[in-house]
Structure formats: structure tokens, C-alpha cells
Amino acid sequence: MNPSPSSTRLRAPRLVAAALGLLALSVAARAQAQDEVVPPSVLTSSEPVYPSNQVSSGKDVLVVLAVTVDAEGHVAGATVLESGGVDFDRAAIDAARLFTFNPGRRGERAIPTKIRVPFHFVPRHPAPKPVPSGPAHSTERPAAPVESVQVEGVARAPSRGASDFRLDREVLGAAPHRDAGELLLTAPGVYVARPEGDAVAQRIYLRGFDAVHGQDIELRAAGIPLNQGSHIHGQGYADLSIVIPETVRSLRVMEGVYDPRQGDFAVAGSAEFDLGVERRGLHFSAKMGSFGTQRVLALYAPEEAPQETFGAATFRNTDGFGDGVRGSTSGAGVGQVRLAVGANTVLTLHVAASAARGNIAGVLRRDDVSAGRVGFYDAYAFPTARAQSAGASRGQLGVSLEHRDGDGRRVHGSVWTSLTSFRSRTNFTGFTQRSQIEPSWVGRGDLIEQSNGDHGLGGTFSYRTARARVHDLVTAQLDVGTEVRTHGIEQAQNLLTAPQNATWDQRVDAKVRSTDIGLFADGLLAGKKWIRLRGGVRADLLFFDVDDKLGNFQPSFANKTHIVGFRRTAAGLVAGPRATLEVRPVQAVTATLSYGEGFRSPQARQLEEGEKAPFAKVRSFEGGVAVTSGALTASAIAYQTNLSYDLAFDAEEGRLERIGPTTRRGLVGTLRGKIAPWLTTSASATFVRATLDSPPVPTPEDPAPAYLPNQSLPYVPPLLVRTDTSAEHRLFDLWRQDVIGRLGYATTFLSPRPLPFGASSAAVFLVDMQASLRRGALEIGAETTNLLGARYAETEYAFVSSWRTGTPPSLLPARHLTAGPPRQVLFTLGLTL
């Protein structure tokens, strides 16, 4: 007899409830010794579904999960302890996530707990017999009882609005990503490029902001800030190469500034990489393919340790596409340990380092490409163009300690230190520069050398109170904290003559000391389950001490009246409110309304003596509605962001320069979740209109700025559409072991991007795909980026340049481009022990 659909469903409530009852008995004596630890009990449950594609197999399968229940009784996570195969594991996890509990307690206080829960799948299930006590069981095979309660883990941070996106490993791993920066592509409204090679930070666009190398996005990994203030190559510079993609457990992207914990550079929003490894054991993998690319990875995650405990190292080498001017060598390593040091107290140690050196092709004039004077994927033949390169390194160390009580109280403290170096040589303009030291020196090539060294030290401390009942229907909670950081920075910028790299002009030679002291207060007012108000205020004091060794510079033809140099100090104070109102009229619908004020610190060398630091102030508004149906969530969001002044890339100096105030208005639509137990998808469309409110103030150096009132901001795509889809399924048996197939792909569409002087770029459509087969410890696969072989410009600019040495340079701006990578195929081999 073939089983009916209903007969293939596991009747779980009594099974799990009885198992949890056994748990209460087994730990009773120990609970009394620990101030009455009482395990969680089931409030509502969900019946797992026997996988339809496995019904014909007639398998009798046991899956055991470790389920984390937070202090509010919700399932914060579920991992597989004993696997029954990918289809059964997914079915068990999907069901477990829908359970709700009376939370575990220590005395009178609710506490987060981890429990061991078995799910027994049988193709036919007779009516269950009542089991008043003892181990839960089915009539065919006894299920393993719940064995332990463990106080562990960090509860998920509360949502901060409709654009607070949490991306798990399934979505992050759908498409191939060569570095952690490309993981950001999975978030709505984000586009990431790397036009300056593997040793220069990624260029990031976030719903209307050209954040360049991080100027408008606060970036953190393992709680450590990655943005560098007052960087010579760009304010807020953040290189994500220190994050190994395989160690990212989840990614949180908050678009907008609505959380009082968001600090400097959270203008468009913030992103934090949560590091942890779900798949335990010793793992090796190797990739090899197009353009001589080779990458190896070694990762060790001890079986009995928490997911946050692991060590990993990776090395990558490539010749690069084009005519040999994009080769690079890079590597990164990270080690992290999470230790329980007392009741409800956890210590986390983190250490990481990365280094990279790569060649840069630079930019090409479109008219030279069209005329065939240079190939689309090539570089100019001049030594000053062939000498472009970059090298960077970063090391960081962090220690954090966290203590939680079941009544909601939390104490958290962390300290970190980082050491970074950066040196680049770029030429975007050809032969236009004239020496400021000796004005008769001209035509030697515009090879700009920039160097930046930074030693940072910082930390955070916060305390969250217990929830207090202020009314029969209202509870309140307050979180207060401080964040401090200080940096010692050395900067230089020179012009070099290639290929000897002799310096023929000096532009910058400075030392900077910056200190940021931030305070925040974050409160919660919760009515019934259908309404919450979160919000507070953040204030920061920033201090700058600048030793500008070339300040008050005198050219050679001027009378010497003083010693060159300009030492100065400046400080500024900035503060702003942030709040989110969340309303849930029914369980499946959530509506939010958010407002926040954030800031970006100024470039230190642009400050005058005693000046009140002119922060770029942002005001952000947002409203959204999210609807959940089963495992799918759809959302619609409208937003507006006003910025007091913006920054734009100056190709002549190779850095960011200040322009006027800007406004961004946009709409976002998303769809995320599981279409089937084995099929996960994430899709989003972001439309934005980004405009300049008023032009920059004319200066003697730039009497006619290239920006007009109400013009569209350059380089920002008005429409960005992104999809990520992954499928994982058992395909067949091979020598008595399941062969698991996995297929994933991503698509990216960029509408034409406006450029200065009324020009615009072409639209871009990209497809990336990967596929793999896994049997036991062995995995083989292949991945392809730019599957359709699109020939596109990764970035485009419009500025004055001259690459013809025999004719006078034109002062008319021309379009320039950096070529996007062509199709690349890599073959992969992985081994897990």
C-alpha cells in the first residue's frame, strides 16, 4: 500500500513535549545546584513533513538537532547533531524554527538555553500511544531523548526597521564569491566592484550612495570596526580582504541609520560580518582555472566546540585578465575561540591578518578604445601606466566578554587593536600634472603614489537593564554604552617618474592623531505583542591633531618667508536621535516606520586650526511593510535620505573631494525564503533618484565645478535588481552513501548610470553560477562568473586627461572606463575530515 500524504507526516508535538519533559527530570538535581535551572517547555509546535522525494525509499530516519531557545522563548537557531541526510535535516530544521517555548529559567529569570531534540521520520506512522513519562518513542524505533540543557549563545539583535536584512549561509553561498566584499551583493540595493585590483578596497554602492571604499557604510567584522578615518585614498577606507568568505556565518546589513550603536560612516547604513563555521571538522579546498587563478583554503572547526571557534587560512594567486597588468598575490588568516568562563558568561578571542600585492591596469579613454589605440581589457603602453600597483596589509586582535542574565540584563565589553599599511601607485590622467615644487617640471607622467599607515586601538562597553513593567500592558528596557577609538596615522602623496619611481613632486606629508568618543542610549517600549518602539540617541566627540609638514608651502619662485609646515588641532561634537516603530496587527504582517540622524567625520588634513569639525550630517526616513507566508517573506519599502554635503572622486588627485548637499529618494521590493525545503531564493529591486541639491562652492583651484543643481549624482545606478537562488538535494546513492547535488546562481542588473557633464554609462547584466557534487568527505564542483561573457565597464568616469605626448593636452573632459572581468571558470575540489 502506498502511504497517503498525511501518513508521511511525523506527529511531533507529543514526541517533543514528552522528550522535553524527560529533560526536566534528568536535570532537576543539577538545576537545584545552579539556582533552579528549569528547561524550556513547548507552547506551540509544528509537524515536520516526511520529504516527498524520499517517500518511495521507505527510510526510517532519525535526525537530532541542537535547538537554541532565547530568553523570550523563540528558536534562535538549530544545528544538526546527528544527520539523517540533507532532505531530512532540512525538514527537521524547518519544523524546529516554528516552535515556541516557555523559556528556560534560572530561578525566576528567563535564560537562553540550548536543548537536544530528536525527530524520528518513518514512512508510515500508526496512531501514537500516550506516553505519560519516560523516553519519547514511535512504534517502530525509539527516539533519542533530550539529553541536556546548556546556557549558551548570543540572542539575535532586535530588528531596526524594514531595511534591517539578515542574510544566512544559504543565501550567502548561493553564487560564487571570490572575497567577502562580494557577499554584500546579496543585500538589496548593493553593488560591489573592484576596479583597482585585489590590493585596493572594494568599491561599494548602496541604494543611491557611491560609498567608494567605505565612506558611507560602517563596516565591522567580529565586532571590530574596519573603516579607517582620514585615509589618504578615501575617507572611511575599509578593505574587506581580512574576512575569509567561508568563515562568515551570517551577514547583517542595516540600510539607513536607525540604531544608536551605528557610529562614524553609517550614512547609507552599516554591515557586520558574523564569523562562525557551521560545518565542523577539518576542511581543505582548492580552486584552479581561468587566467592562471589558484586558491587554496584550510579550515579547522573542532567538533565539540561552538560555531564561533575555528581557524582558517587562504592564499590566492592570479595572472589577471588582459595583457598581464592585473596579476596579484594575496592571503588571509583568522583564528577565533569562544569560551564559557562562568555562568552565562562567554569570552571570545579573535585574531586575523591579511596581505595583498597586485598590479593595476588603470583607466582607459573610451575614444582610445573605440579607435583601437588600446584594447578593451588592456592598459596603455607607457611606463607611467604600466607602473600602477598597490600593496596593503592589515592585522587585528580583539577580545570580548559578555554576561547575560535570564531577565534580559546584559553586560558586554570588548577591546581591539589593528595595524594597517597601504601604498598605491595610480595614473588616471596620463600627462597633465605640473610640479608644485618646481612649476617648470611638467609632462613626466601623472603617476600618483599614496601611502597610509594606521595604528588603531579601541573598545566598547554596554549595559542593558532587565525588562521592567511600567504598566499592565507595557514593558520597558534601557541599553547604555560607550565606544571609543584612537588612531595614529601617517600619510604621504607624491608624483613619481616611471619606471625608476623617482619622486618629482610632493603633495602630502602628514601625521594625524584622531580620537572618537561615542556615547549611546537605546530604549525599548513594548506594548502587547503587536507594537514596539525602539530608539534613543547617539553623541560623538571627535578630536584631531594634525602635523602637516607641507602646510603653508612656498613654491621655488616665491620669497622664503617662513618654515614650511602647519600644525593644528580641531574638534567637533555631533549628536542625533534614532527610532523605529514596529506594528504587527496580525502574525504575518509587520509594518515599520523609522527615523535617524547619522554622520561622517571630516578628512583631518582639510581642517583649520580650532575649526569645529564639519561633520557630514545625514537624516534618514523610512517606512515599510513585510508579509510572511510560510517560509517566504516579501517586503515593500520607501525611503528618503538627506546629506548635508557629499564627496565625489577627483581623478586628478586620486582622492575624494567635497561637493554640495544631496537627496536620495527610493523604493525597495524584496522576496526572500524557501520556495521548497531544498530551494532557497532571495530577490530584490531597488529604485533610487539621487540628486545634488546645490553645487559645490567655486574655489580658485576649481572656479567652475562640474556639478549643477538638481543633477543626478554620477556613478549611481537608478535601478538595481539582484537575485540569488540555491538548490541542494540528494541525487542518488553511490556505494551506500548519498550523493548531494548543489546548484546556485545569481543575476545582477544595473541600469545606465549617470556621469558628469551629462553623459551616462551602458546598462549591465551579469550572471554567476556554481554547481557541485558531494559524497561523504569529498566534494567536486565548478563555478563561473560572468557566465554570458558580457563586455562591460565596471566603473566609468568623466574628467580631463591626456595620453598623447606629442600634442597639447585638451582641457575638455572625456569618458573613461575600467573593464569589468570577462567570463572566468574555476574548478574546485574539497575534502572534509
N, C-alpha and C positions, 0 to 999 in steps of 0.2 A: 504493500500500500504506500502510495506517495503521501508524504506529510502535507497537510494543509498549511497555508501561510501562518495561520495562528499557532499551529503546533510547533513551528520552528522558533517561537519566541521564548526566551528564558524568563520564567516568572521570578523576578529578582527581589521584590520588596521583602518577602518573608525570609528569603535566604540571607540577604544582607543584614536585615534587622536582627535575626537570630544570631548571626556571626558577631555583630556589634554588641549584642547582649552578652555573648561569651567573653568578649573583650573586657567588658565591665567587671566580670567575675575574676578573670585572670590577673587583672592589675589592681584589684581592690586593696590588697595588703600593701603593695608598693605605693599606691596613691595616698594612703593614710600617712605613710612616712614622708611624703612630699606635700604635705598640707592639702590632702584630699584632692588629688588629681582624678577627675571624673571624665571618662572618654565621651566623645560626641555620640548622639543618638539620631536616628533617621527621622526627619519630619516628612519629607516627600521624596519619592524615588521614581526612577524611570526604568522601564523594562528594555534591556538590550535586545537587539534583533539578531537572530542567527543569520550570518551573511548569506544572502540568496545564492551567490555563486558557489557556495560551499555545501548547499543542501544535498546535492547528489553524492557528495563524498561520504556522508554518513558519519562524520568525525565526532568523537566525544572529546571535547577540548576544555582545558582549564586555563584561565588567564588570571593572574594575581597582580593587582595594582597596588601601588603606594599612593594613597589619596591624601592630599594636604587640605585640611579644613581650617579656614581662617577663623578669627575671633568673632565674626559675625555669622558663622555657620554656613558660609558659602564654600564651594570647592575652588580652591586657588590653584590647584594643579594635580595632575595624575600622570604617573610614570609606570612603565611596565616592569615588574619584578620577575615574573615568570611568563614567558611569551607563549601564545598559542598559535602564532602566525600573524602576519600583518593584518589580515581582514578581521580576525577575531580580536586582536589587540585594539584596533580602531573602534570596533563595535562596543567593546567594554569601556574604553575611554569616553566615547560619545555619551554613553549612558551615565557614567560616573559624574560627568560635568553637570548633569541636570539634577543631581541630588541636592537636597538641602538638609541641614542638620541643626539640632540643638548643639551649640558649640561645646567643645571640651572645656572643663573648668578646673581651676586650682583654687579650692575653697569657694569663695563667692565670685571669683573673677573668671571671665571667659578668656581662653587662651587659644592660640593657633596650635593645631595638632596634626600629626601625620599618622594615618591608620593603614593597616594592611587589609585589603578587601579582595576576596576571591569571586570570580564569576565563572560558573560552570555551564558550558554550552553543550546541549545534547540535541540531536536532530529530532527526537520525539520526546516529549515531556509529559508523563502522566500527571493527573491531579496531585498536587503536593499534599503530603500528610502534615498535620500540625506538629510542630517541634517546640515543645514548651521550654526546653533548655538543652544545653549541650551543643555540639558542633552542628552547623547547618549542613544539609545534605540533599541530594537528589536520590531517586530510587536506583539509579544506575551506577553512581560513583560518588563517594563522599567528597565534599569540597573542603579545601583547607580553611581552617578557622582564621579569624582575625587574630594576629599574634601580638601586636604591640601598639602602644601609643607613644609618640615621640614629639616633644615640644621642639619645633624646628621651623626654619624658613622665614622669609620676609613677605609680609602681606602685600598684595598688589596696590600700588599707589592709586588714589581715587582719580576719577576722570575729571578733566578740566575743560570740558566743552565738546562740541560736536567734532572738532578737528584734533582731538587727542587720540592718535592712532597707535594701537599696539599690534605689532607685526610679529607673529611667531615663526618658528623654524620652517614650518611647511611652506609658508608664503615666501620667506626669505630665500629658501633653497629651490624655488620653482625653476628659475632661469640661471644660467651660468653667470657668476660674478667674479671678476679677476681680483677685486680688492674690496675692502669693507665700505669704501665710498660708494661703490655701485649698489650696495644693499639699500641705500637711501632711495634708489629708483622705485622701490616697491611702495613707497608712501605716496599718497595722492598729491599731485601738483609739483613733484620734484623731478628735476632733470640734472644729471651729473655728467660732466665731460672732463677730460684730462688732456687738453691741447698742448701743454708744456712738458709732457713726458712723465715718466714714473717717479722722478725725484722731486717734482713740484706738486703741491697740494691740489686736490680735485677742485674743479670749478663747479659751483652748485647754484642752481636756480630753484627757487621755492615760491610758488604761486604769486608771481609778479615781481619778485626780487632777484636781481642778478647779484647773488651773495659772493661772487668771485671765489675767493679761497676761504670764506667763512665769516666775512664782515657782518652778515646779518643773521647768522644762525649760531646759537650757542650749542657747542658740541662737547659731549662727555663720553668717556669710556671707563667702566668700573668706578663711576663716581668722580673721576679725575677730569678737570676741565682741559680741553685740548686747544682752545683758542689762545693765541698769543696777541696781547695788546701791543700796539706801536711796532709792528713788524715792518721791516723795510720794503717787503714785497706786497704788503697789503694788510690793512687793519683787520684784526681778528683772525689772522692766518692760522689754519688748522689742517695739518696733514694727518689723514686717517690711516696711513700705512702701518702704524703701530698696532692696529686691530686686525687680527687674523680672522677672515670670514667664518671659518669652520668653528670658531670659539664663541660666536655670537648666538646666544640662546634666543634672544628676542630684541626687538628694536622699538623704542617708543619715540614717536615724532609728534611734538605738540606744535601745531601751526597756529601762530598767534602767541601773545604774551599774557596769559591769564593765571599763571601760577606765581605766587610770591617768591618761590625758590628760583625762578629764572632770573639770571643776572645779566652781566655785560654781554652784548652782541645778540641777545634774544629779541631781535627786531622783527624778523619774519617768523621766528619761532625757535625751537630747540629740538635737539635729537640726542638720545642717550642709548649707548650700546650696553645691553645687559650681557655679561660674559658668563657662560656656563656650557657644559657639554652633557647632553642627554644620553648619547650612545657611549657607554663605558667600555673600557679596555684599552689596548694598545693598537693604534691605527697608523698605517703608513699609506701614502698615496703618491702617485707620480703622474705628471701630465707632460705630453710632448706633442708638438705639432707645428703649425704654420710659423714662418719667419724665425725658425730656429728656437722657438719658445720651449723652455723647460721649467717645470716647477715641481718641487718635492715638498712633502709635508709629513711631519712626525707628530703624533698627538697621543698623550697618555692620560687617561682618566681612571683612577683607581675604582675598582668595582664597588667597594663598600663606602666610598666617600661621597659627600654631597656633589651635586652637579657643578657647584662653583669651584670645586677642587680639580685642577688639571694642569698640565704643562704642554706647550706646543711650540714648534719652530717650523719655519718655512723659508725656502730660498727659491728665487726666480731669476732666470736669465733669458734674454731675448735679443735677437738682432734687430727687431723692429721692422715695420713695413717701409716701403720706399727705397731710396738709394743709399741706405746704410747710415742714416743720421738720426736714428731713433733707438739705437741699441741701449740696453740698460741692464744693471745687475742690482738686485735688492734682496733683503731678507728681514725677518722679524721673529721675535721670540717672546713668549709670555708664560708666566707661571703664576698660579693663584691657589691659595689654600683657605678653606673655610673651616673654622674650628669652634666647637662648643666649649666655652670656658666657664660655664656656670649655668644655673637655672635660667633659661630664657635669654642667655647672653651668648652672642656669637662674635668671634674675631675673624676678620678677613685680611689676608696679606696678599698684596699684588705687586708684581714686578714685570716690566716689559721694556723692550728696546727694539728699535728698527733703524735701518740704514739703507740708503739707495744712492746710486750714481747713474745718470743717464744723459744721453745726447738729446738735443732739441733741434727740430727742423725749422722752427720759427714760423713766420707767416709769409704768404705769397700774395703779390698783387694779382687780382683777377685778370687784368688786362695782359699781364705777362703769361698767365696760364692759357688764356684764350689764344694768344699769338704763338704759342708753342715755344716760348723762350725758356720755360721751365715746366717740368712735368707736374701733374696734379699732386702726386704723392712724393715729390722730390723736394730738394732745397736749392737755394741759389748756390752757384759755384764759387762765390767769393770767399776768401778765408774768413772774413768777418762774419759770414753767415754760417760757415762750417764749424766755427769755434763755439757755437752755442751749446751749453750744457748746464747741468745742475747737480748738486750733491747735497744730501740732507741726512741728519741723524737725530734720533730722539731716544732718551731713556727716562723712565719714570718709575717711582716707587710709591706705593700707597698702603696705609694701614687704617682699618676702620673697626670700630667696636659698637655693637648695638645691643640694647637690652629692651625687651618688651614684656609688659605685664598684660594679663588677660582682660583687664578693664579698659584697655585701649592706650594706656600710658606707654611712652616710648622715649628712650634716651639714645641719641646717636652722636658719635664723634669720629672724626677722621682727620688724618694729616697726610700730605703728599708732597713730593718734590719731583721736579723734572729738569732735564738738561737737554737743550736742543741746539743744533747748529744748522745753518743754511747758507749756501753760496750758489749763485746762478750767474750765467753769462747769456744775455739775450740781445738780439738786434732785430727790432721790428721796423725800423725806419730807413735802413740802408746807409746812406751817406749824407746826412743833413746836419749833424751836430757840429758846433763850434766850441772850442775850449773857452771856459770861463777864466782860466788862469792866464792863458796867452791867446787872445782873440784871433791872432793870425793863423793859429793851428786849426785847420778845417779839412774835411774830406778824408779823414783817417778811418772812417767806419764807426758806426754807432753801437759798438759792442759794449753794452752796459753791464758792469759787474756789480752785483749786490751781495752783501753778506750780513747775516744776522745771527748773533749768539744770545741765548736766553737761559738764565738760571732762575727757575721759579720755585716758590715754597708757599704752601697754603694749607687750609684746613676748614672744616665745618664743625659746628656743634648745634644740636637742636634738642628741644624737649617738647613732648606732646602730652597734654594732660589727659586724665581719664574723662570719659564722657559723663557729663553732668545733666541731670534732668531739671530744666528750668521751668517746665510746665508739663501738665499731664500728657500733652501731645508733642512737646518739643524737647530735644536734647541738644547740648552744645559741647564743643570741644575746641581747644586752642593749641596751636603749634607755634613756638617761637624759636628763633635760631639766629646764628651769625655765620657768615662766610668771609674769610679773609684770604688774601693772596698778595704776594710781593714778588717783583721781578727785577733782576739786574740784566740790562740789555746793552749790547754793543752793536752798532750799525755802521755800515760803510757803503758808499756807492761811488764808482769810478767808471771812466771810459778807458777801454783797452784797445790796443792795436794788435790785431791777429797777424800771424799765428804766435808771435812771441809773448803775447799777453802783457805787453809793456803798458803801464799806466800813462795816459797822456792828458787826463783831466780828472779832477776830484770834485765831487758834488756833495758827498755826505761823509762826515766822520764824527760820530757822536756816541755818548754813553747816556743811558736813560735808567732811572730808578723809578718804578711805578708801584703804588700800593693801593689796594682796593679793600675797603672795609664795608661789608654789607650786613644789614640787619633786616629780618623779615618777621612778620606775624601773619599767621594763616588760621582763620577760624572756620568752624562748621556750625550751622544751624540746621537741624534735621527735624522736619515735621513728621507726618506719617511717612510711610514708605514711598509716597508718590511725590514728595517735594524735598529739595535740599538746596541750601545756599552756602557756597564755599567762597571765601575771599579774604583779603587782607591788604597789606601794604608792604612795599619794599623800599628801603632807602640805602644809598651807597655814597660813601665819601671816597673820592679818588685824588691821590696826590702824585705829582710828577716833579722829578728833579732831573734837569736836562743839562748835560755838558756838551754843547755844540761847538766842536773845535774849529769848524769852518764858518761859524756865525760871524756877522759883520765883516764878511770877506771883502778884500780890496784887490781889484784886478791889477795886472802888472803895469798898466799905463797910468794908474792913479797915484797920487802922492801918498806915501805911507804916513798915516796919522795915528795909528793905534795898533795894538797887537791883535791878530785875528783870534776870534773866539767869542762865544756868547753863552754864559751860564745863567740859568734861570729856573725858577720854581713856579708851579701853578697848582691850583686845587679846585675842586668843584664838588657840589653836593646835588644829588638828584633823588627824587622820590616819586612814587606813584601808586595808585590803588589798582587792585585786580580782583575780579569777582566773576563767579559763574552761578547762574540759577538753573537748576535741573528740575524738571517736572515730568512725572511718569503717571499720566492719567490711567493707563492700563499697562499690564505687564509687558506688552510687546512694543510699546511706543514710548520714546524718550524725547522730550523737547528741551533745548538748552538755549540760554542767552548769556553771552559773555562780553565783558569789557576789561581792558587792561592797558596800562601805560608802561613801556619799557624804554631802554636807552642803549646807545652805543657810545663808548668812550672816544675821545678825540685822539688823533695822532699826536704824540707828545712833542715832536720837533716843530709842529706848527703853532705851538702855544707861545705866548709872550710872557715876559716877567710879570708875575702877580695876576695873570688873567684868570678869571673864573672859567674853569674848563667848559667849553661849549659842547655839551652832550647833544647828540642827535636824539631827539625825543620822539617816540612813536606812540600813537594812540590807535588801538585796535578794537573793532566792534565785530561781533559775530552772532548769528542765530542759526540754529539747525534742528532738524528732526531726524531721528533714527527709528527704523521699524525693523523688528526681528521676527522672522518666521522660521521656526525650526532652527537649523544651523546656519541660516543666511541672514545677513544684516544689510539693509540699504539705508543710505542717508542722503539728505539734501542740505546744503549749507550755503549761506550768503554772508559775505564779509566786506569790511572796508578797513583800510589801514592808511593812516596819515603820518608822514615822516617829516620832521622839521627841516632836515637837509639830507641830501643823498650824496653818494660817492659814485664816480664813474672812472673807468680805466683810461689812463693817459699813456698812449703808446710811446710818446716821445721820451718820457721819463721812466716808463715801465712800472708805474705805480698808480694808486688810486688818488684822485683829486676831487675836491668838494664841488658839488653843484647845488641847485636850489631845492626847495621843499617839493615833495611828491605825494601823490594819492594813488591808491590801488583799490579797485572795487572788483569783486568777483563772485562766481558761483562754482560750487563743487558738488559733484554727484559720485557716490561710491556704492559698490556692491561687493561684499566680502563673505566668505564662509565656505561651507561644504555643499556642493551640489549632490554628492553621493558620499558614502563613507570613504571611498577611495579617491575622490575627486575634489580638489580644493581650488578655489579661484579668488582672485582679487582684481577688481576693475575700477577705474576712476577716470573722470573727465573734469578738468579744471579750466574755466574760462576767466580771464582777468583783463581789465583795462587799467594799465599803469601809465600815468601821465605826470609831466612836470608842471607844478603849479606856477612857478615863476623862474626865470632864467638865472644863471649864476651872475654874480656881480662882476662887471668888467674889471680887469686889472691891467697894469702896464705891460705885463708879460702876455696877457691874453685879452686884448681890447674888444674882441668880437667872439664871445663864447659860442660853441657850436650847438647850443641848445636854445629852443624857443618855448615861450609859454604854451601850456596845454599840449605839447607834442608828446607822442608816445615814447616811453622810455626805451632806449636802444637795448638790443640783445635779449629782450624778454619775450618769449613766445606767448601770444594771447590765448592760444588753446593748446593744452597738453592732455593727451589721452594715453593711459597706460593699462595694460592687462598682464597679470601673472597667473598661470594655471599649471597645476601639477597633478599627476595621476600616479598612484602606486598600487600595485595589485599582484597577487600571486598568479603566475602564469602556468606553471606545470611543476611536476616532481622530477628531480634528476638524482638518481642514486639515493632515493629515500630522503631527500631534502628538498624543501620548497625553493623554487627559483622565483625571485621577486623582480618584477619589471617596474621601471620608473621612467616616466616621460614628463618633461616640463618645458614650457616655453613662455616667452614674454614678448609683447609688442609695445612699441613706443611711437607715438605720432606727435610731431611738433609742427604747429602752423608756421607760416612765414614770420620771421622776426624782424621788427623794425630796426633800422640802422640810422646813425646820424646823417644829416644832410638829405633826408627824405628817401633814402634807399631802403631796401628790405631784402632779406635772405629768402632762399627757397624753402619749401616745406620738406620735412624729413620723416621717413617711415622706416623703422628698424624692426627686425625680428631676430630674437636669440632663442636657441633651443638646445636641450640636452636630453640624453637617454642613457640608461644604464640597466645592467642585469646583476643581481646579487644572489649568490648561493652560499650560505654559511658565512665563512670568513672572507670570501673572495668577491670582488666587485669589479666589473669592467664597464667602460662606457665611452661616450664621445660627446663633445659639446661644440656648438658652432655659434659664433657671434656674427651679426650682420649677415644672416642666412641668405638674404636675397641679393647680396652683393651691391647694396646701394652705394653710389658715389656721392658723397655729401660733405658739406663743410661743417665740421664740428663746432667751430665758432667763426664769426665774421665780424669785421671791424671796418670803420671808415676814418682815415686820417691821412696826413701828408707824409709821403715817403719818396725816396729816390734811390733806385738801384741801377742807374745808368751813370757811370763815372765820366763819360765823355761829353755829356750835355748838361746845361744848367738845370738844377732841380726845379720841378714845378711846385708851386705853392698851393695847388688845388688838391683837395682830399681825394683819395682813391679807395676803392673797396679792397679789403684784404681778407684772407681766409687761412684757417688751419684745416688740413684734410682730416676727415674722420677715418677711423680704421676700416680697411676693407674686410671682406669675409676672412674669418680665421677659424680653423678647425683644430681642436686638441683632442687627443685620445688619452683616456685615463685608466689607471689600474690602481685598485685599492685593496688593502689587506688588513683585517681586524683580528686581533688575537685576544 
